[in-house]
Each structure stands twice: as structure tokens, then as C-alpha cells.
């Protein structure tokens, strides 16, 4: 993976720097090469392996050239590349076999003699400078033939002791470092021909080929300014004299810069080998490029001193048995090193090829493979050059022969410590940042693809809508044309002694007088007469309103009005009235036929209708645009309110355990340090002399593992203990527990759930969980009770958190398929001798699988009531079989109530060890009244169990099906669907409202409700009751509350029905009595009416829920969503969600809430009166406070936002167990 990193060293720049050659000859009288390094063989080139992220996984290339007798070794030169480095940069053929890791440090004894930290490598530099020296005409051939004869130099003439050598080396390293740090500025990307760079694609000129003469092709290099780009001239044949002439071009001794290959060079130039001087070596790599090296070296560095130091290091390491060493001895990040291996001391002693395979930071980053070459050091020392990236703190490597023979330090690998600003922890952050950048790039690409797809979809929709509008316009024109034919048959130019128009010829756009004879007409005694008019059979409704004036010019009772005829009018339509539109009571409408006058066309008939069609089309387009804009604005406001509600709910979620534990700051962000504050007095660790904090991240799966236990200290507030923890950048969840000692002992792990706090701004995302619900109900396609609502709403809420959720239900023949999108038969399978068809579709954006056994067991016209236990048992087994045969492997299988309880034991007994090993079973009890045996068996086999509120879970804890398994039983309240129950978007109420205009919205709804049900339009407290009429719902308390409200001069609306006909009959009699005795003040609607329920929630001031028991209850939650104040009995979910304004302030505060209603205990009339009287009194005596209470309850979140978080905690706990 190529990372966005660049080596700061010019040796490793991606763009090739400008090359400035100094082609001086011996005759030029210039100084010789500043570094005459002979530690490489003349027939081989030591390459630099660049391991920075700019050059991933590069292969090395050998450099070879013929060695003509009598000529000096001229280094190496590159050939023009046939492809740009951009094309080649991502190619890689690196061998990345698995290698062991170890902690053995390279050359431990040798490090005692390590050089200073500023040491830098000069390997490639010396080669390039050597090439420069060759262009100067240094006759190295004579040096080879006569070893004792050496070229004089300023530094060679002085004998240097060890201290002088070290001093010179130190000065040399400093200069190299200065040059390295400043060289990138001269490497701006211009592709130019290069001399002295080993990155080419042409074949190697082997030693068996002919000598390359001076007259062969070279690249002319002319320096205009050392800081400017060098001009590159195309290849040509030149003579030695011309080479010497090039030496006089103001080139300073020792200058050497590298330039980029000129990609724009001619094809012939690319195809020809590039040489300079008597001999230039040409490197080969048929697969990929290596980065060129730029080196500037000061001429006062003694290469002999450098070589002597390297010989000393080689001797020292050989003498103590070290197989390898590096130079400089102290390795720093963002530098270049030479790495030497003594082949004879290794397992590769007899191998002709030696390669190094390595990576950085414990084999975790930037793996590479590069070849070593025989150096000119005494002994069998082989060498390569490596770049150490600035993100490296250690180098891990082994040597091998390119095949199967390895030198791996006795299976411990070689490890080289690197002086770096980065350590193991900061490197983790670096990797996370790199991964985040990659994920962001992928996300951006995906978002762009989605945007383009959405744009195409939108354009397609616009085209379809435009065609629909055109078709509608055409249809309207045709309809109008037909209707006008009929109207034109009734129209005339005048009516004798009744009306006429002046002038008698007119057309659309004209201004005319329309006269009306009042006498003997319905308006004969009216002195204020108005004309209400339109055109073309009232196509735009009443669009003309003019008052008539008594005519003084006409004899008789004639009145007239001046009217401008519409441009597109073919027929003028009108009536006469005794007042303007909206205030008229009496009309003359020509005997209910209206008046019609034909209008002459100003254009031809065909053109008129073409223009009319275009006018209608434009109107339809404008109407559509206005609707879309209004819908978009409403959607944006709804989305913003949802986001604000979710944010508020998350804050409440974090504060819900504040009496036990919380963090400072409250919102934990990745990459920051937080304090965890814990109050053991409210836990099992109360009284422990010590408390230890045990923490990890990402559901205990973070790569760094659990943090070491931390002893907590007293916090400043005095009541809590405190621990401090640094949150990694890739943490999306912080997980922790508390113990009484460092070793463990007693734990506070939140009853097996552990403590978890979400982390924001993480560079990692929580992996999505796969949840499958198996149920027999699902709203709105197969809804009987609350079970169907929970399955749909919970699935949507968890899916909105980013998880994969699917539902499996039977395919009843009574399904409401109008709410299923894209339903189709996907597959079929056979189980227990029965073919089962699998249908797939989307319900409320949830993926749903419908199982349809072909034996007809679900073709009975209903959900319940036909051999249910046998049918649902078959369904449960076939659902698991479908998961198995389809290859699905869900993390959680969630079954509901007795009807899908068999899933729990069937899975554990037959499937967990036979193809579905990863799942955990969660079982939810919605109604404990049915199927006790199935519920008990499911409780025994499931991993976790829930019911629909915390208080209800405690109330049923002694039940025989639950008590033995209470340790895994949890209460999680239900929520309401905030999209269905939304006063801002509700189509069943007259005015949409939020908490900001709740008073106006509810007042409007109240008036509409009173009008609809025939109640008096008075400002009286209105109590609503929406309930099934059963004993569980407290029907005796409902009756009492009706009379008590009427006694307090309030109004009552009841909506509900009874499954028991006796109760239904009883309430029918009560309704007749109340409607007669309290006409206009009470209305009992003994049926189910969904639109009316919305209007009652919006129009009522209070909603009464006096249930004897209530597992959860959604009525009180929906009431608060609409700003109605709940009056409830304290039981089950009612107790968990309604906090009395007088009695529950402390309990509400513990939950991070404010009081929100009125509640009572007991099951008699006194209890109801206690709550009801206080509520009505508040409405009468403290209206402003009451209105603020309505606003408060609307802003509380009773959706599935919080329950979804609680269910995810439960799912994770089930998986952990």
C-alpha cells in the first residue's frame, strides 16, 4: 500500500533532481573526485533500497558493464525510461514470504563502538561522484594495474590518525545532513534524461559486449545556474574533444545533481543506450523502476578515511563473530544506511545470490526485498543500501538466496533498533491514521458513485415526471375541450331583456361592459349587486369579482360591471350575487345553470389548444416544484429534529449511570485522555479498601489488548474514585469493569454486561452485527398486537445504528402486501418432506424473508387461531433450516414470545453444532399470559432474555418460567415509531406542530376534535382515553374517571373496543346514557379508528392510562409525543416512563429526566381522583406552567433510540458469553 509519506532525504525523492555533470578531464587541471570509494566491485553497483511509502515493494536491479582494459571504472549511467515513473511506481514483484520475528538486536557487541548519531551513508554518493571523476578523465585503469600508484589529493597528502578520521567523518556527516535536508526544493517534477541513475528498462549491456567508446551517444548537460533546471540536449555522437569542451561550462568541482528522465525525448533517443565518457554502466529492470538518488558532496571529504573506517568496522564485527553491521553505527529514522553481511559467516556461504527480506516495526509495515552486492571491503562482505523511513523505530530482516535457503539469526531474525521520534504507541496511531485516510478515500469514492447514481435516478425521475405532466396536460386539454363543447352549446352572445355585453363583438383580453337587468330576478330588491365570474367552465374557479353600477343611460332596471376578459377565455362564466365572494348569501345563477357567454378566439383553434396544453403543463411543473421544495424543507427540519433528539438521548444514556460511573469530559473522543469517576458505594464493591480499574476498547477486541489494571485514587469531589486513561485513535467503544484488587477478586461488571461508553471521532468504525428476527407478526403487514410493532420498530432502530437486520416471518395468505416493496420469490428448499418457497421483499426498508410451506398450513386466512402450536413449530424449524441452507451465519437470532420460542431450543440442540456455530439466541417475552411451557423452555436455552420494561421484569421475576433463569433476564422498555407518530408530519391533524408551537397546534387539534365529535367548542380540560376495553386496562377505573372529569366541568373522549362482547355491550349502554345526560361534553367511540386516534392524541390535554398491569404501554409514550400529559397508574412500563410532577422528582433526576405527568397507586377510585384532580386543577389554575409541561414532554425522547442502544448492549453481552 502506497502511503502519503515522503522521505526527506534527497536520495529518495520521487521526482528525479537535476543532474549537473562535471565532465572534466585530467588536462582540465580540476581536482579529482571528492570520494573515490572502491568498496564496490567494478562490475557491480550497490543499489539503494527505498522503503519509504513513496516507493513500495521495489525490486533491485543489477548494474553491469564491460570492463575494457586500460580504462577506468566509470560508475554507472541510466538510460532514458520508456515509461514515466508514475506508470511504474506502483509495480511490485516483491517476495513477501512469512518470516519469524524475534527480539535479537543486530550487532549487540558492535554497538558499543557505534558512531555518532549524525552519521549518514554515502554509498550512492560515492558511486555518482566516482562517475564524475571518470568524466574528469581519472585513469583508474592505471590505478588498478599499479596499486602502489595513487592519484594525489588534498586529503591524501596528510597522514590522519583515528581522531582525525573521526573528525573528518563527523564534518562529512554534518554536510551530508545539511544537503539532505535542503535538497527537495531542487527536485520539482520535470521528466528529463538522467546520467548516473540506476533506474532503466533497457537490457543490460553485458560484459561480453563490445566496449563502449567515448564517441558513443551521450547526453549533453549544460548548467546555466546551480539552482536552476539544467538544459538537456538530445543524444548525439560526440568526440572526446567535445567532452573536454563541456568541462569548461562553469561547473564547480564536486557538484553533482540528478535530473528526471525526459519522458518527452524522441523515440530514437529512448531506444538508444546512454553512455558518457569511455564507459557508463547501464542498469536493467524489466519490471519496475527504482528511485534515483540525488547526492551533493563537499570535495573536502576523504574517501580513503571513510574506507578505512568501514574496514575497521568490518574487522571488529568479524573478530567478535557478528555476521553483519550497518553504517552509520547509530541508525536514525529518515536516513540512509549501508547494511553489510559477511557471507562466509552465514548460512549463505556458498550461494551466488544474496538478498535481504525485511520490514519495519516488528514486520508490520513496508515489507521489502532487495539484493546485496559484493563490496570491496576485505573479506566476504556483501552490502546494500536501505532508506529508513521517519515512521520506523525498528528494522526486522533476514537474508536468503532468493529461494529457500535463509540466514535468519537462528530463527530469531535480525532486529535493528532505530533512533526515532516515533514509538510503538505513536506508530499504532500512525497506522490508524493511514487506515482512516484509506477508508476516507474509499468512502469518498463510494459516496461519489452513490451521488452519481442518485443524480441519474433523479434525472430519470424528472424525465418520468415531465412525461407524466405532459400526459396530464394533454388529458386536461382534451377534457376541457369536451366540456367546453357542452358549455358552448349553452353559451350565447346575449339573453333578451336579461343580459348582454358591449361591444357585441369581443375576444380574450378585451375590456367590456356586462349589463344585467335586475327586474323580475332573484336580486330585484338588492341594491348591492356583484358579479362572480370565471372562464372556460370555471377552469380556474371564481377569478373575477366586480361590483355592478346602476346604468343611467339605459331605460329600465339595468346594471353593469366592467370586466376584462381572460386571454385564454373561450367561454365567460358568471353569476350575480348580493355581495362579494365570501360574503354573498343570495344569488342569481340562471336557475343553477350559471350564465355563459361565448368568447371569440384571437388565434386559430389548433394553436389555441396547443398553447393551452403548454400553459397547463407549466402550471403542473410549477406545482410539482413547489411541492417538492416544501417536502424537502420539511424533510430537512425533520432530519434536524431527529438528529438533535438522538444527540440528547445519547447524552442521557451517558448520564444514566452517573450515580455509579461517568467520565470527564462526558463525551469521550478518540485520541484524548479522559478521567473515569466511579462511586463504589452504589455497587458490590461498597466498602472495598481498594478499587482497581480494568479497561480495554472496542468491545474488548482492541489490538493493544486490555490495559494494565490501574489502582483508582480519590477524586476531588470526595465521593468518587478516579482513573485516567488515554483513548486510542481507533477506539469506537471504551469497555471497563472494576475489581477489589489487582488480581481480581470481586468484580463490578454491571451484572455481566460490563460498562461501555461510546467513543466519538474514532478513525475506526464498529463492525456491523448481523441480527435475524424470527417472529410470527410484523407491522404493518401482519399486525395483531404490540409484538408486530416491536419487531418492525426495533429492527429499524438497530439498522439505523449501522447493523445488518433481517426478519423471517410466515407468508400468510392474509398479508397486507401493499406495504411490501419488490416482493419476489428468491428460492425454495425442502425440509421434512415439504417444499418451502422463500419470498423476499422490503418492509419499512427492512429485509424480510417470507417462508411459504407448500402444504398450505399458512393459507388459513388469519395469523392466529388455526392449530397455532403445530404451525408455528414447523415455521421455527424451517426458519433455522433456511439459515443453514442459505449459508447465512447471523450473530444474533432474536425470537419473540411463545410463538417463536421453539427457535431457542431447536438452535441449541440441532444447529449450533451443525452449520450455524456463531449465533447467540435472544428471547423476548411480550405477553406472559400465553404459552408458559414454551416460554419456560426457551428461557432455559436462550443466551439472554428480555421483557418490555425494567419494572415489569421485576414484577414477573417469581414466575415459574423465569425464576430459575432470572440471572439472564433483563427489562428493556419498548419505544414508539417516531415516524408514524409525528405531529410535525401527521396528515390526520389540522395543524402540524413541534414543541415550539405546541400550544397553537394542540388548540387547533382540540377544536377539530370537538367539531368532529359534536362536543361544545369551549375552553375546558379534555381527557382522552385510547384503550382496549379489558379488565387488564382497568375498565372500572376508566368509568370512574369519566364521571369525575365531567364533575370537574371537563370533557371526555374515549376510543376503544372490547374483545369480550359483554364488556362491549356494557360500554354501549354507558355511551347511550352519557350522551343523553352530558350531551356535548362526552363522546364514547366504541371501535378502532386509526385517524381518530391521532386527532385525540393531538387534541386532548390529558391521556388516561389506569392499567392494572402493563408490561410496557405505548399509549402514554405516544401521548407525550403529541404534548398530551399522561395520567397513569404506577405499574410496569407506566412506572418506568411517567414521573409524577410532585412525587417523582428525585427518581426522574436519577434517570436524567424531568417529571412529565401525574400518577397514582392503588386500584380504587381514590387513587384515580388523586392524580386526576391534581391534573385538572393545574390546567385551570396554572395554565402557563401547564403549557410549559406540554413543551417539556414533547422534547423527551420515547422513540426506539434508547432501547436500541440497550438491545445492542445485550446483544454484545450475549456474544461475549
Secondary structure by P-SEA (a helix, b strand, c coil): cccccccccccccccccbbbbccccccccccccccccccccccbbbbbbbccccccbbbbbbbbbbbccccccccccccccccccccccccccccccbbbbbcccccccccccccccccccaaaaaaaaaaaaaaacccaaaaaacccbbbbcccccccccaaaaaaaaaaaaaaaaaaaacccccccbbbbbbccccccccccccccccccccccbbbbbbbcccccbbbbbcbbbbcaaaaaaaccccccccbbbbbccccccccccccbbbbcccbbbbbbbcccccbbbbbbbbccccaaaaaaaaaaaaaaaaaaccccccccccccccbbbbbbbcccccccccccbbbbbbcccccccccbbbbbcccccccbbbbbbbbbcccccccccccccccccccccccccbbbbbbccccaaaaaaaaaaaaaaaaaaaaaaaaaaaaaaaaaaaaaaaaaaaaaaaaaaaaaaaaaaaaaaaaaaacccccccccccccccccccbbbbbbbbccccccccccbbbbbbccccccccccbbbbbbbbcccccbbbbbbbbccccccbbbbccccccccccccccccccccbbbbbbbcccaaaaaaaaaaaaaaaaaaaaaaaaaaaaaaaaaaaaaaaaaaaaaaaaaaaccccccccccccccccbbbbbbbbccccccccccbbbbbbcccccccccccccbbbbcccccccccbbbbbbcccccbbbbccccccccccccccccccbbbbbccccccccbbbbbbbcccccccccccaaaaaaaaaaaaaaaabbbbbbbbccccccccccccccccccccccccbbbbbbbbbcccbbbbbbbccccccccccccccaaaaaaaaaaaaaaaaaaaacccccbbbbccccccaaaaaaaccccccccccbbbbbbbcccccaaaaaaaaaacccbbbcccaaaaaaaccccccccccccbbbbbbbcccccccccccccccccccccaaaaaaaaaaaaaaaaacccccccbbbbbbcccccccaaaaaaaaaaaaaaacbbbbbbbccccaaaaaaaaaaaaaaaaaccccccccccccaaaaaaaaacccbbbbbcccccccaaaaaaaaacbbbbbcccccccccbbbccccaaaaaaacccccccccccccaaaaaaaaaaaaaaaaccaaaaaaaaaaaaaccccaaaaaaaaaaaaaaaaac
